[in-house]
Every structure is written in C-alpha cells, then in structure tokens.
Amino acid sequence: MQTFTVDGMTCGHCVAAVTAELTALAPGATVEVSLGDGGPSTVTVDGAVLTPEQVAAALDEAGGYTLVGTPGA
C-alpha cells in the first residue's frame, strides 16, 4: 500500500477525478481518497506500485492537483 499527500483537492468532483485517473493507471488497484479539510488530502493506492512521477502525471491530468513531499509506503 502506498500513501500520497495531494494538494489542491477541495470537493467530491476532485476526489472522483483523481480516483478515475489513478484507477486507469493501475487497473485492479484500490484507490481511496481522504479529502483534507482546507489542507492537503491523502490518497492511498493498494494493489499496485506507482512511482511518484506516475502519480504526479495522473494528478495533473485529473485537474492540476499536486503531489506534496515524498510518498509513504
């Protein structure tokens, strides 16, 4: 399982867009998003190993969201 911190997500539409992009990148993986209350959100990917570069590209495609810091494992 990997956990990523993401900045710029503010609503359910953001969650849906990020979930769709990451699921397309890693079919079969489980993607869960915990929307931050006025701050960064947490995205967890289980069932796939993604590089920070892959996640950053998917976040950009989903709507210009940004990866913050180094992802946890």
ZADO-115362 format. One record per residue (C-alpha): x negated, y, z. Coordinates in pm, 1 decimal, padded with zeros to 6 digits. Layout:
BEGIN
{x->X, y->Y, z->Z}
...
//
This chain:
BEGIN
{x->00000.0, y->00000.0, z->00000.0}
{x->-00121.9, y->00348.0, z->-00088.0}
{x->-00008.0, y->00678.9, z->00057.5}
{x->-00046.1, y->01011.1, z->-00121.4}
{x->00023.5, y->01363.5, z->00001.7}
{x->00201.7, y->01575.9, z->-00256.5}
{x->00265.5, y->01949.9, z->-00260.4}
{x->00545.2, y->02132.4, z->-00440.0}
{x->00835.9, y->01892.3, z->-00390.4}
{x->01143.2, y->02064.7, z->-00247.0}
{x->01456.7, y->01866.4, z->-00333.6}
{x->01617.7, y->01541.8, z->-00438.8}
{x->01550.8, y->01618.8, z->-00805.0}
{x->01178.3, y->01638.6, z->-00726.8}
{x->01195.3, y->01304.0, z->-00548.6}
{x->01375.3, y->01143.8, z->-00843.1}
{x->01130.7, y->01284.1, z->-01098.9}
{x->00821.4, y->01171.2, z->-00907.6}
{x->00971.2, y->00829.7, z->-00835.0}
{x->01056.6, y->00779.7, z->-01203.4}
{x->00708.7, y->00877.5, z->-01325.6}
{x->00524.4, y->00659.0, z->-01076.0}
{x->00757.2, y->00364.7, z->-01135.4}
{x->00695.9, y->00396.1, z->-01510.5}
{x->00322.5, y->00399.5, z->-01442.4}
{x->00340.5, y->00090.6, z->-01219.3}
{x->00640.7, y->-00123.6, z->-01318.3}
{x->00747.1, y->-00351.0, z->-01035.9}
{x->00591.4, y->-00131.4, z->-00768.6}
{x->00799.4, y->00016.9, z->-00490.4}
{x->00777.7, y->00395.9, z->-00466.3}
{x->00906.9, y->00573.6, z->-00156.7}
{x->00907.2, y->00948.9, z->-00105.1}
{x->00940.6, y->01127.3, z->00227.2}
{x->01025.7, y->01485.8, z->00141.0}
{x->00836.7, y->01733.2, z->00356.4}
{x->01040.3, y->01997.0, z->00539.8}
{x->00879.3, y->02309.2, z->00398.3}
{x->00539.8, y->02140.8, z->00361.4}
{x->00371.4, y->01856.4, z->00178.9}
{x->00562.4, y->01536.7, z->00106.6}
{x->00441.4, y->01178.9, z->00145.0}
{x->00456.9, y->00933.3, z->-00144.2}
{x->00398.1, y->00564.0, z->-00076.4}
{x->00329.5, y->00314.1, z->-00354.3}
{x->00346.8, y->-00055.9, z->-00271.4}
{x->00276.4, y->-00336.1, z->-00515.1}
{x->00026.3, y->-00155.8, z->-00738.0}
{x->-00312.3, y->00011.7, z->-00708.5}
{x->-00324.9, y->00354.6, z->-00868.4}
{x->-00617.3, y->00592.1, z->-00896.9}
{x->-00580.8, y->00949.6, z->-00773.7}
{x->-00622.8, y->01058.9, z->-01135.5}
{x->-00327.6, y->00843.9, z->-01246.6}
{x->-00109.9, y->00978.2, z->-00967.6}
{x->-00211.8, y->01339.3, z->-01035.8}
{x->-00124.2, y->01299.7, z->-01405.6}
{x->00215.5, y->01145.3, z->-01318.5}
{x->00286.6, y->01426.9, z->-01071.5}
{x->00202.7, y->01686.5, z->-01335.1}
{x->00428.8, y->01513.3, z->-01587.2}
{x->00712.1, y->01495.2, z->-01331.5}
{x->00713.2, y->01870.2, z->-01277.4}
{x->00380.1, y->02020.1, z->-01189.2}
{x->00351.3, y->01877.0, z->-00839.8}
{x->00000.5, y->01847.7, z->-00699.8}
{x->-00189.2, y->01578.0, z->-00516.7}
{x->-00335.2, y->01704.9, z->-00189.7}
{x->-00652.6, y->01567.9, z->-00035.9}
{x->-00777.2, y->01211.0, z->-00050.2}
{x->-00516.6, y->00935.2, z->-00059.9}
{x->-00494.9, y->00691.6, z->00231.1}
{x->-00488.9, y->00315.9, z->00190.4}
//
